[in-house]
Amino acid sequence: MTTAETPESPRRTQADRRARTRSALLEAAARGLSKYGYANLVLERVANEAGYTRGALYHLFANKEDLALAVVKWVEETWNAEVRQLADAAPDPVAALIALARGHAVYCRREVARVMLTLRVEFTGQSHPVGRAITDIGEEFIAYCAALISAGRSNGAIPAGPPPQETAHAYLGVVEAVGIHLAGQAPYDTELAERAVRGLLGLPPADQEGQAGG
């Protein structure tokens, strides 16, 4: 058994090293994109901050565009794993929308949280692969939130208001603003994120919920 397993071990180890290197470079690049944007991102600085050489970076990513696209995908995946899953597991649309807001505030305690907003602003009005990737993710998020808002209105949990699509755009703006401006200021970031979206959706404050029928 030992001899059968031995040839596989170096391959597993090499794959692990590659994955660790890639993860470190993606996180360093995400921090850089958050701070400096795409145009001012310096790949040598990214490699140095991650603890690797520029050659190691180019071994995994063809160029800055390739790296930025990988960062966008990585941020999307981590956000879905840490935030969207909370909404997907919620028992109803209102709980899902509140879970998204609170979860995003927690996510914004990380340095990489500004990536999507920074890139969206930078590439507004431009035809660029990174900008298109950001737009696609944003449109999917808006559609997801609009569907939750529609469902909440259909079951009477969310009062009538502006069209779901427009409300979803406003929801995104509020959630992003609270998360960025209160980044790391726990527990106020999550509390105020919930208050903000409750107001936007026309819901009573959490401490008054359930009193209306009394």
N, C-alpha and C positions, 0 to 999 in steps of 0.2 A: 504494500500500500504506500509505503514511504517513497519508493522509487517512482511509483505511478503519479504521485502528487508533486514531486519535486520539479518537473519541467514546467508545471503550471504556475508555480510560485513566483518566479521572476516576472512572468507576464502580468500576474495580478499586481505585483509590487510596482511595476512600471506604469500600469494603468492607474493605480492609486496615486502615484506621484504626479502623473499628468493631470488627474482630476484636481488634486490639491493646488497645483500650479495654476490651472485654469480658474479655479474658484478665487484664488488670491488676486489674480490679475483682473478678473471681472469686478470684484469688490473695490479694488483700488481705482479702476476706471470709472465705476459708478460714483465714487466719491469725487473724482476729478470732474466728471460731467456735471455733477450737482453744483460744484463750486464755480467752474470755469466755462461750462458749456462745451459744445462740440468744436467750434472754431478754435478755441484756445486750449484745447486738450493737447498735452505734450506726451507722446507715447513713452519717451525715455523716463519722464517723471513718473508715469504710471508704473513702469517696470521697477524703478527704484523703490517706490513706496510699497510695492508688493514684495520686495525682497528678491527680485530676479533681474536678469540682464535684459536688455532690449532684444537680444537674439532669442531669448526664451519666449518673449512676447510674440515676435514674428514667426516663431515656430508654430504657434497656435492660432494666430490671427494674421490674415494677409495684409491688412492695412487698418487705418483708423476707422473707416466705415464698417469694416467687418467686425472690429472690436465693439463699436457703438451698437451695432445691431444685436450682437451677442449680449451686451449689457441690457438692452431693452427687453430682450427675451428673458434674461435671468431675473430682472426686476419684476417682470410680469409673473413669472413662475413663483418667486418668493412671496409676492403680494397675494397671489391666489392661495398659496399654501397657508399663509399666516392670517389673511383677512377674509378673502371671499369664502373660504370654507366655513367661517363663522356664520355668514349669511345663509349659505346653503343648508346649514344644519338648524337654522332658526325655525320655530314652529309656525310663523305667519309672516306676512309681508312687512308689517310694522316692526316686528322684532328683527327681521332681516336688515331693514334699512338702518335701524339703530345699531345693530351689531357691526355693520359696515363702517358707520361713522366712528364708533368707539375703537374698532379694530384698526382703522386707518390712523387714528391719533396715536395708537401704540406703535404702529409701523413707522410713523414719522419721528419717533425717538431715535431712529437709526440715521446715520449720515447719508445713506443712499436714497432717502425718500424724495428728494427734490428732482431726481433724474427726469421723470416723465414731464413734470411741469416745465422745467428748464428747457428741455428739448422741444417741447410743444411750442413754447413761445419763440424759441430761436428759429424754428423751421416754418413758422406760420407764413403762408403764401408762397412757399417754395416747393418745387418738385424734387424731392430728395428721398432716397430709400429710407433713411432714418426717420424723416418726417412722416412718410407714409405709414411706416410701422407704428409710430406713435398715434397717428390718426386712427388707424384700424383698431388699436387697443381702446382708445377713447370712445369710439363709436360703439364698440361692443359693450363697454361699461355703461354708457348712456342707455342703450337698449335694455340691458339687464335691469337697471334702476327704474326705467320707465315701465317695464313689465311689472315690477314689484308695486309701483305706485298705482298702476291700473288695477292690479289685483286687490290692493288695499281699499281702493275706492269702490270696487265692485262688491266687496263684502261689508262695506260701511265703516271700516276701521279708520280710513283716511277720508276727511271731508273733501267735497268737491273743490276744485280750484283750477288754475291754469292747466293747459294740456300736459299730459304726462311727460312728453318729450322735453318741453320747455322746463318743467319742474325738475326733471332729471338733470338737465344742464345746470340749473341753479343749485341743485343738491351737490353736484360735483364741485362747483365753485366754492360752496360753503365748507364742505369737508376738507378740500385742499387748503383753503385759507386758514382754518382753525388748526389743522395738523401742522402746517408750516410755521405759523406765527407763535404757536404754543409748544413747539417741538421740545419734548423732554420735560415739560413742566407738569409732571404727574402729581396728583391725580386730576388736576384742573383741565388738562388737555382732553381727557375722555369725557369728563362731566360737561364741559362746555361744548364739545362736539355733539353730544346727545341733545343738549338744550337747543343748539342752533338748528339741527335738523328737525326737531319737534316743532319749533316755531315755523320753519319753512313749510312743513307738511300740514300745518294747522292743527297739530296735536297738543293736548294739554301737557304741562310739565309733568315729569314722572311722579312727583309727590302728590299730584292732584288726579292722576289717572284712576279711574274707577269711582271718583266722587260725583261725577256728573249725573250718574243714574241714581245716586242716593238722594 
